[in-house]
Structures are given as structure tokens and as C-alpha cells.
């Protein structure tokens, strides 16, 4: 399989897992995941196979930090899209961000600011600035 496609499937898998953490997949969450998949060129059948556990997906984060930050930003959007944020979702984002190689302090700051925002959203440029602040 094309490594780039595998990386995209891994990201969709992570989004699906996040949407299932609270036990309730909302239509907004599913629409967002399908929209991201379409933009990434992921076939709908592959998204369904991931949801149904028919494809074994290995964790494959991007090599470039800018792409990792974009993926983390999508996780943050998905977490807040239904306006209900559970501790388990926050913990999942922290764990995944660390596994992706992101700075823990930057992850924490992004999540704190997201949770303080009544809309539960942060723009990508704000997220990038926070990660830039913590980069070596």
C-alpha cells in the first residue's frame, strides 16, 4: 500500500476512534470525518471498512511536524464539534498527540485554550503558534 495513503488511513482511523470515545457518534462528527476523508482522497468504502474493523490500520503519523500539527488540529475540531467534550476525549487527544511526537506542554496549552473557548474551537494558525513557541 502507498505509504502516503496508509498515513491518511491512520489519521482517519484516529478520528474515528476519537468519535467513538464517548460512546456516541454524532452526525456532525461523522460528517466531519467523511469530509476530511474526501479531502484526503480516501475512498468511502475504506472509511466504512475502518469503522467496521475490516482493515488493520497501523499507526502512521506524518514525518513533517507541520502535517502532524494539522492532524492534531483536526482532532481538536472533531472533539468540540458536537459542543460536548468528555474527559476521555481530552485524554485521547493528549495521548495521541504525544504518540505523534508533539510537545506535551504545547498539547496541554492548545487543549486548555480550546476548552476555555465557548465554541470549543481554535484556528490552525493559533495552534501552530503555540507549537512554535514550544519548539526547540
C-alpha positions as semicolon CSV with decimal commas, in nm:
position;residue;x (nm);y (nm);z (nm)
1;X;0,000;0,000;0,000
2;X;0,115;0,353;-0,076
3;X;0,277;0,489;0,246
4;X;0,107;0,826;0,195
5;X;-0,234;0,657;0,166
6;X;-0,155;0,446;0,473
7;X;-0,071;0,765;0,666
8;X;-0,407;0,913;0,563
9;X;-0,591;0,594;0,664
10;X;-0,415;0,609;1,001
11;X;-0,541;0,964;1,051
12;X;-0,898;0,869;0,959
13;X;-0,871;0,574;1,200
14;X;-0,764;0,812;1,477
15;X;-1,056;1,045;1,402
16;X;-1,299;0,752;1,408
17;X;-1,157;0,629;1,741
18;X;-1,194;0,978;1,888
19;X;-1,556;0,999;1,770
20;X;-1,628;0,671;1,949
21;X;-1,458;0,753;2,280
22;X;-1,773;0,897;2,437
23;X;-1,990;0,613;2,307
24;X;-2,196;0,847;2,087
25;X;-2,105;0,927;1,729
26;X;-2,298;1,238;1,630
27;X;-2,396;1,319;1,274
28;X;-2,169;1,623;1,290
29;X;-1,874;1,404;1,385
30;X;-1,945;1,156;1,107
31;X;-1,991;1,435;0,852
32;X;-1,661;1,590;0,958
33;X;-1,477;1,258;0,929
34;X;-1,628;1,193;0,587
35;X;-1,537;1,546;0,476
36;X;-1,174;1,503;0,589
37;X;-1,156;1,163;0,420
38;X;-1,287;1,309;0,094
39;X;-1,034;1,596;0,107
40;X;-0,755;1,345;0,169
41;X;-0,870;1,127;-0,121
42;X;-0,979;0,834;0,097
43;X;-1,241;0,610;-0,061
44;X;-1,575;0,593;0,125
45;X;-1,552;0,215;0,124
46;X;-1,221;0,236;0,310
47;X;-1,376;0,466;0,572
48;X;-1,656;0,213;0,624
49;X;-1,405;-0,072;0,645
50;X;-1,211;0,118;0,914
51;X;-1,532;0,182;1,111
52;X;-1,624;-0,185;1,088
53;X;-1,275;-0,305;1,181
54;X;-1,228;-0,475;0,844
55;X;-0,892;-0,307;0,779
56;X;-0,596;-0,343;1,013
57;X;-0,450;0,008;1,037
58;X;-0,106;0,066;1,180
59;X;-0,033;0,398;1,349
60;X;0,149;0,608;1,087
61;X;0,185;0,975;1,175
62;X;0,339;1,209;0,916
63;X;0,712;1,276;0,924
64;X;0,676;1,653;0,891
65;X;0,579;1,834;1,210
66;X;0,357;2,077;1,018
67;X;0,147;1,784;0,893
68;X;0,131;1,635;1,243
69;X;0,006;1,969;1,377
70;X;-0,261;1,979;1,103
71;X;-0,375;1,632;1,205
72;X;-0,381;1,729;1,573
73;X;-0,584;2,038;1,482
74;X;-0,842;1,816;1,310
75;X;-0,864;1,606;1,627
76;X;-0,934;1,923;1,827
77;X;-1,205;2,030;1,581
78;X;-1,367;1,687;1,598
79;X;-1,353;1,680;1,977
80;X;-1,551;2,005;2,005
81;X;-1,776;1,976;1,701
82;X;-2,074;1,844;1,899
83;X;-2,016;2,101;2,179
84;X;-1,983;1,816;2,431
85;X;-1,630;1,745;2,545
86;X;-1,564;1,448;2,771
87;X;-1,252;1,383;2,978
88;X;-1,193;1,067;2,778
89;X;-1,179;1,272;2,456
90;X;-0,926;1,513;2,606
91;X;-0,716;1,222;2,736
92;X;-0,732;1,055;2,393
93;X;-0,608;1,376;2,225
94;X;-0,323;1,413;2,475
95;X;-0,216;1,051;2,433
96;X;-0,237;1,067;2,055
97;X;-0,054;1,399;2,038
98;X;0,233;1,256;2,243
99;X;0,241;0,942;2,026
100;X;0,256;1,170;1,722
101;X;0,570;1,329;1,868
102;X;0,422;1,663;1,970
103;X;0,537;1,860;2,272
104;X;0,328;1,776;2,580
105;X;0,326;2,136;2,708
106;X;0,207;2,266;2,371
107;X;-0,064;1,997;2,358
108;X;-0,179;2,098;2,706
109;X;-0,190;2,467;2,617
110;X;-0,389;2,402;2,297
111;X;-0,640;2,192;2,490
112;X;-0,670;2,448;2,774
113;X;-0,737;2,730;2,528
114;X;-0,981;2,517;2,329
115;X;-1,177;2,425;2,642
116;X;-1,192;2,791;2,750
117;X;-1,336;2,898;2,414
118;X;-1,719;2,884;2,421
119;X;-1,718;2,749;2,063
120;X;-1,457;2,482;2,154
121;X;-1,250;2,570;1,851
122;X;-0,908;2,710;1,767
123;X;-0,785;2,819;1,429
124;X;-0,492;2,633;1,278
125;X;-0,268;2,941;1,287
126;X;-0,327;2,974;1,663
127;X;-0,240;2,608;1,715
128;X;0,074;2,643;1,502
129;X;0,185;2,949;1,704
130;X;0,155;2,754;2,029
131;X;0,361;2,465;1,894
132;X;0,617;2,707;1,752
133;X;0,652;2,866;2,098
134;X;0,747;2,526;2,247
135;X;0,973;2,404;1,965
136;X;1,344;2,374;2,032
